[in-house]
């Protein structure tokens, strides 16, 4: 038996010992693997639950519903609004903590209604070493159970397990919530979330797979994966993106030549980064670029 198979078997047996679990289910590969494991172990005593809010793209909710049907697990949807929280709107370096606390809180509320004691999430063993991750603090404080982390299952192994379960999301790129597109220190508003979602929906429609549209207070900064950068540099795409993404509510549209980078508008450390964010936004226009001479 391979190391991954041993971890998989141990996680399944662990879940089987529970009376029932509710999985915080985004439809991404991590939570989908947890849902598949839990359904395999517990059958109808495992329930997937997706939190619907302004920060979740409508396409992701649709995808989560589809993947839950693919697994065969019962799927619940709870609704709440992060924008009810002034701490979240403030968008400091603890935004993910406030978001995860509210999201998991909604999960626990639904679990109690269903008579379930255990809420699972998709944190894996690779997440704990990825720098500034305040959302993990919320997972610890609320005592959510993370079977992938508990059994030392890393991201590459998660995808291997997803393929073993024949999940369609096995190779799905990571998808953080829409608020991650707004630089730290710039308030999260419904207007900003909405125009980011519309712009990213266009990029998805145009065939891009790994991308983000960062909202620098009205300036859309498009990031695409390195393998898709050549397509994004095509003059026809440039003209189309400029016209249609401005129609989403942006004042200016730019393409980041560094390409897609996870957390490119988020802090690397626990220190507040508002001042740095302001510098980034202004320097787009204020930089003194040298000439070829």
C-alpha positions in Angstrom: 0.0 0.0 0.0 1.4 3.4 -1.0 1.8 6.2 1.5 -1.1 8.1 0.0 -3.3 5.0 0.2 -2.4 4.6 3.8 -3.3 8.2 4.6 -6.5 7.9 2.7 -7.5 4.8 4.5 -6.7 6.3 7.9 -8.7 9.5 7.1 -11.7 7.4 6.0 -11.6 5.3 9.2 -11.3 8.4 11.3 -14.4 9.9 9.6 -16.2 6.6 9.9 -15.9 6.8 13.7 -18.0 10.0 13.8 -21.8 10.0 14.2 -22.1 12.6 11.4 -20.2 15.5 9.9 -21.0 18.7 8.0 -18.3 19.7 5.5 -17.6 23.4 4.7 -17.9 22.9 1.0 -16.7 25.3 -1.6 -16.5 22.9 -4.5 -12.7 23.3 -4.7 -10.5 20.2 -4.8 -9.7 20.2 -1.0 -13.3 20.4 0.3 -14.5 18.1 -2.5 -12.0 15.4 -1.4 -13.2 15.8 2.2 -16.8 15.5 1.1 -16.0 12.4 -1.0 -14.1 10.8 1.9 -16.9 11.7 4.4 -19.7 10.3 2.1 -17.6 7.2 1.5 -17.3 6.7 5.2 -20.7 7.9 6.5 -23.1 7.9 3.6 -26.1 10.0 4.4 -24.7 11.1 7.7 -22.2 13.3 5.8 -23.6 16.7 4.5 -21.8 19.2 2.3 -22.6 22.9 3.1 -21.8 25.9 1.0 -21.9 29.4 2.3 -23.5 31.9 -0.2 -22.4 35.5 0.2 -21.2 38.5 -1.9 -17.7 37.2 -2.0 -18.6 33.9 -3.6 -18.8 34.1 -7.5 -22.2 32.8 -8.7 -20.3 30.4 -11.0 -18.5 28.8 -8.0 -21.8 28.2 -6.3 -23.2 26.5 -9.4 -20.0 24.5 -9.6 -20.2 23.4 -6.0 -23.8 22.2 -6.5 -22.7 20.2 -9.6 -19.7 18.6 -7.7 -22.0 17.7 -4.7 -24.3 15.9 -7.1 -21.3 14.2 -8.7 -20.2 12.9 -5.3 -23.8 12.0 -4.3 -23.7 13.8 -1.0 -26.6 15.9 0.4 -25.9 19.6 -0.3 -27.0 22.4 2.0 -26.7 26.2 1.2 -26.5 28.8 4.0 -26.6 32.5 3.3 -24.8 35.3 5.2 -23.1 38.6 4.4 -19.5 39.4 5.3 -20.4 43.0 4.5 -22.4 43.1 7.8 -19.0 43.1 9.5 -17.2 46.4 9.8 -14.0 44.5 10.6 -14.3 42.6 7.3 -15.1 45.7 5.3 -12.0 47.4 6.7 -9.9 44.9 4.8 -6.9 44.8 7.0 -4.4 42.0 7.2 -6.9 39.9 9.3 -9.7 40.0 6.7 -9.5 36.3 6.1 -9.8 35.6 9.8 -13.0 37.6 10.0 -14.3 36.0 6.8 -13.5 32.4 7.9 -14.9 33.0 11.4 -18.3 34.2 10.0 -18.3 31.4 7.3 -17.6 28.6 9.8 -20.0 30.2 12.3 -22.7 29.9 9.7 -21.7 26.2 9.2 -21.9 25.5 12.9 -25.4 27.1 13.1 -26.6 24.8 10.3 -24.9 21.8 11.8 -26.7 22.4 15.2 -30.0 22.6 13.3 -29.3 19.2 11.8 -28.1 17.7 15.0 -24.5 17.4 13.9 -21.5 18.1 16.2 -18.6 18.0 13.8 -17.8 20.6 11.2 -15.0 19.7 8.7 -13.0 21.9 6.5 -10.6 21.4 3.6 -7.3 22.7 5.2 -4.5 20.4 4.0 -1.0 19.8 5.2 0.5 22.2 2.7 -1.6 25.2 3.8 0.1 25.6 7.2 3.5 26.5 5.6 2.2 29.1 3.1 3.0 32.3 4.9 0.3 34.7 6.2 -2.8 32.5 6.6 -5.0 34.2 9.3 -8.0 32.1 8.2 -6.3 29.1 9.8 -6.6 30.8 13.2 -10.4 30.8 12.8 -10.3 27.1 12.0 -8.4 26.5 15.3 -10.5 28.8 17.4 -13.8 27.3 16.3 -12.3 23.8 16.5 -13.2 22.7 13.0 -11.9 19.3 12.1 -9.5 19.2 9.2 -9.0 15.5 8.1 -6.5 16.3 5.4 -4.3 18.2 7.8 -4.9 15.7 10.6 -3.6 12.9 8.4 -0.7 14.9 6.8 -2.2 14.9 3.3 -0.5 17.5 1.2 -1.9 19.4 -1.8 -0.4 17.1 -4.5 -1.8 14.1 -2.6 -5.2 15.8 -2.4 -5.3 16.0 -6.2 -4.1 12.4 -6.5 -7.0 11.3 -4.2 -9.4 13.4 -6.2 -8.4 11.5 -9.3 -8.8 8.2 -7.5 -12.4 9.3 -6.7 -12.8 10.5 -10.3 -13.7 14.0 -9.2 -14.0 16.5 -12.1 -12.2 19.2 -9.9 -9.0 17.1 -9.5 -7.0 19.7 -11.5 -9.1 22.7 -10.8 -7.0 25.8 -10.0 -7.3 27.3 -6.5 -10.1 29.9 -6.2 -9.9 32.3 -3.3 -13.0 34.5 -2.5 -13.6 37.7 -4.5 -12.4 39.9 -1.6 -8.8 38.6 -2.2 -8.8 40.7 -5.4 -9.0 44.0 -3.4 -5.7 45.3 -2.0 -5.2 45.2 1.7 -6.3 48.6 3.2 -8.9 49.3 0.5 -12.4 48.8 1.7 -14.4 45.8 0.5 -17.6 47.0 -1.0 -20.4 45.3 -3.0 -19.5 47.5 -6.0 -15.9 46.3 -6.1 -16.9 42.7 -5.6 -19.5 42.9 -8.3 -17.2 44.4 -11.0 -14.4 41.9 -10.2 -16.9 39.0 -10.6 -18.2 40.4 -13.9 -14.6 40.9 -15.2 -13.5 37.4 -14.2 -16.6 35.9 -15.7 -15.6 37.5 -19.0 -12.0 36.0 -18.8 -13.5 32.6 -18.0 -15.8 32.9 -21.0 -12.9 33.9 -23.2 -11.1 30.6 -22.2 -8.6 31.6 -19.6 -8.1 29.1 -16.8 -5.7 30.6 -14.2 -6.3 34.3 -13.7 -7.3 37.1 -11.3 -8.7 40.6 -11.8 -7.3 42.8 -9.0 -9.3 45.9 -8.3 -7.0 48.8 -7.4 -9.8 51.3 -6.7 -11.1 51.4 -10.2 -8.0 50.1 -12.0 -8.4 46.5 -13.2 -5.0 44.7 -13.1 -5.4 41.4 -15.0 -3.1 38.5 -14.0 -3.0 35.4 -16.1 -1.0 32.2 -15.8 2.4 32.2 -17.6 1.2 29.7 -20.2 -1.7 32.0 -21.1 0.3 35.2 -21.2 1.0 35.1 -24.9 -2.8 34.9 -25.5 -3.3 37.9 -23.2 -0.7 39.9 -25.2 -2.6 39.4 -28.5 -3.7 42.9 -29.8 -7.2 41.6 -30.4 -7.5 40.4 -26.9 -6.1 43.7 -25.5 -8.7 45.7 -27.4 -11.5 43.4 -26.3 -10.4 43.3 -22.7 -10.1 47.1 -22.5 -13.5 47.8 -23.9 -15.5 45.0 -22.1 -13.8 45.1 -18.8 -14.2 48.9 -18.6 -17.9 48.2 -19.2 -17.9 46.2 -15.9 -17.3 49.4 -14.0 -13.5 49.9 -14.1 -11.9 53.2 -15.1 -8.7 51.6 -16.5 -7.6 48.1 -17.5 -4.0 46.9 -17.3 -2.2 43.5 -17.8 0.4 42.5 -15.2 3.4 41.2 -17.1 4.5 39.2 -14.0 1.4 37.0 -14.6 -0.7 35.3 -12.0 0.6 35.3 -8.4 -1.3 34.0 -5.4 -2.0 36.7 -2.8 -0.3 39.5 -4.8 -2.4 42.2 -3.0 -2.2 40.6 0.4 0.3 40.9 3.2 3.2 38.5 3.6 3.5 39.0 7.3 1.4 39.9 10.3 2.3 43.6 9.9 -0.4 45.9 8.4 0.3 46.7 4.8 -2.0 49.6 4.1 0.8 52.0 3.4 2.5 49.6 1.0 -0.8 49.1 -0.8 -1.2 52.9 -1.3 2.3 53.0 -2.7 1.6 50.2 -5.2 -1.6 51.9 -6.5 0.0 55.4 -6.9 3.3 54.1 -8.3 1.5 52.6 -11.3 1.2 56.2 -12.5 4.0 58.0 -10.6 7.0 55.8 -11.5 9.8 57.6 -13.3 10.7 55.1 -16.1 14.1 55.4 -17.8 14.3 55.8 -21.5 16.2 53.5 -23.9 18.9 56.2 -24.0 
